[in-house]
Each structure stands twice: as C-alpha cells, then as structure tokens.
C-alpha cells in the first residue's frame, strides 16, 4: 500500500532557459540553506514529493528541477544536448543562488555534496 502524498510546503514553480533548453523547477524559497534535489534518469522531480515538506520544515530551502526532456522540461536543441552538471550550474546561475548543499540520486545511489 502506497502512503498518500503529504501536503506540500508552498513553492514557486517556473522555467529557466539554460543552453537553449527550458528546465522546469520548483523552489520553496526562504532563508534556509539551499538543498538541490536532482532526480535519476528514470524519474522526474516528482519523486521528491514525500521529502519536500520534511526538508522544508526542517529549515532548508528546497529546490528541485527536471532534467532535459523529462516531465515539463524541454529537450533543447539537438546540437546541444547539455549535461546534468552544466544544466544544474546554469539553473543556479539563472536563479542567482549560491549552492551550499546538494542531494542527488544517480542510478539508485544517494549522494550528499557540500
């Protein structure tokens, strides 16, 4: 039996254009330490719906985005497929935010970065 999705902390949703691709993101805002949630290739940022309220209520500013061609994000130009790290860097520059902490999932492994 799957647990119901908890009530989310209000977040701003939007698009950032990076290297010709429109990337969809959500951002809870606030003054807490930013925590960037990156989804694996087989999912979208929607996998974080259970973690978002817990992390936000713990004081973090939670930001998640969808990689190119996933969920609401566009693929971008064929001649510039982009990279996960490059797109994340450009998304943060677009949002004018300093990255001080990040969490990512790659191939089922959870990594914390500082």
N, C-alpha and C positions, 0 to 999 in steps of 0.2 A: 504494500500500500504506500503510495507516494504522499508525503506531507504536503499540505496546502502551502502555496507561496505566501510568505509573510507580507504584511503591509510594508511598503517601501518608504524610505525617507524621501521627501521631495527632492527631485533632481532636475537640473536643466538639461534638455536634450537639444542636440544641434548637429550640424555638419561642419567639418573643417576640410578645406581643399588643400591637399598635400600632394605635390608632384603630379598634378593633374587628376587625382582621384578624390572623390568626395567620401570622407570617412565619417560615419555616424558615431556619436559618442553621447554619454550622459555623465553628469558631474554634480555631485551633491553640494558642492561649494563649501563655504565655511573656512575657518582659520586653522583647522587641524592639519596635521602632517598629511601631504597628499599620498595616496595609495593608488597605484595604477593597476587595474586588473586586465590582463591580456588573455584571451581565450585560446584554446588549442585549435588547430586547423579543422578539426571535425565538428566544431561547435560555433556558437556566437556569444556575444556579451550577455545574452540572456541566461547563460549558465550561472551568473553571479547573483541572481535574484534572491537566493537564500542568504548569501553573505553580505549583500549591500546594507541592509538595515542593521545588522550586528556590528559591522565595521564602522558605519557612520555614527551609531550611538556610542561606540567606544571612543569617539573623538576624531576619527580620521576623516579627511576629505577624500571621498571615494570617486574615482574616475574610471570608466570603462569605455572601450570603443570596439567596433567591429572591424576586422581586417578587410582588406580589399575583396570585393565580390561576395561578402558574407552579410546576411540579413539586410540591413538598409544601406550598406556601403556600396559604392560603385567600384567597378573593376579598374577604372582609369585607362589611360592609353595603352594599347598593346605593345608599343615600342618602349614603354617604361613600366615594367611590372612592379617596381618598388621592392622594398624589403621590409620585413616586420620591424626591425630596429630603426631603419630610416624613417618609416612612416610614423612610428611612435615618437621619435625625436621631433619630427616636423609637426605632429599633432600638439606636442607640448609647447613648441615654439609658437604655434598658432594660438594656443590658449594662454600664452605668456605666463607659464607656470614653471617653477623650479621643481625638478624631480628630486625628491629626497628619499623616497622609498618606492619600491615597486614589487608587485607579485605577479608572477606569470605561470602559466601552465603550458608545458610543452610535452607532447607525447605521454601524457598522464603523470608527469613529474611536476611537483610544485616547487618553485624557486622563489626565495626572497632576496631582493637586491637592496643594497644601501650604497 
